[in-house]
Amino acid sequence: MRKYGVADTTFSRVDMGSVAINTIKKEDPEAEIARYTVPGIKDLPVAAKRLIEEGCDGVITLGWVGKTMLDKYSYLATSIGLITVQILTSKHVIDVTVHEDESEDLEKLKEIAIDRATKHARNLVKLVRDGKNSLTPLAGKGLRQGYKDAGPID
């Protein structure tokens, strides 16, 4: 049986963890899902690693980054940590992050968060359930998460 990990934070302003879980359940109803909620983004690498150690075949991490430069540095450290987890475990860790300075409009930020969490949860299911070439037909299509697709350059 496939097992997915969902790691999210209490700092996020949208419950992206629930969005990801609902999407995974819809896309792969037979799968098991483990959720691990931590305070902030810098805690996501260890959450992802622990979920993988507990048998998850892949993990989606869902974080929210504030507007300050310190927040951006924290995200950089988190990103490096998540990449390291992937290298150490040979498992996909899909990093889904909303940056608070993407929009001043809170409703738009919510839309970005939901869209990004949904699309990346689908990506994780494809990679875990369908294998390494499952996204190949979509290569070069200019697909985006959180915004309208950019489209390919023909």
Beta strands, then each sheet from edge to edge (+ up, - down):
strand 1: 3-9
strand 2: 32-38
strand 3: 58-65
strand 4: 92-99
sheet 1: 2+ 1+ 3+ 4+
end
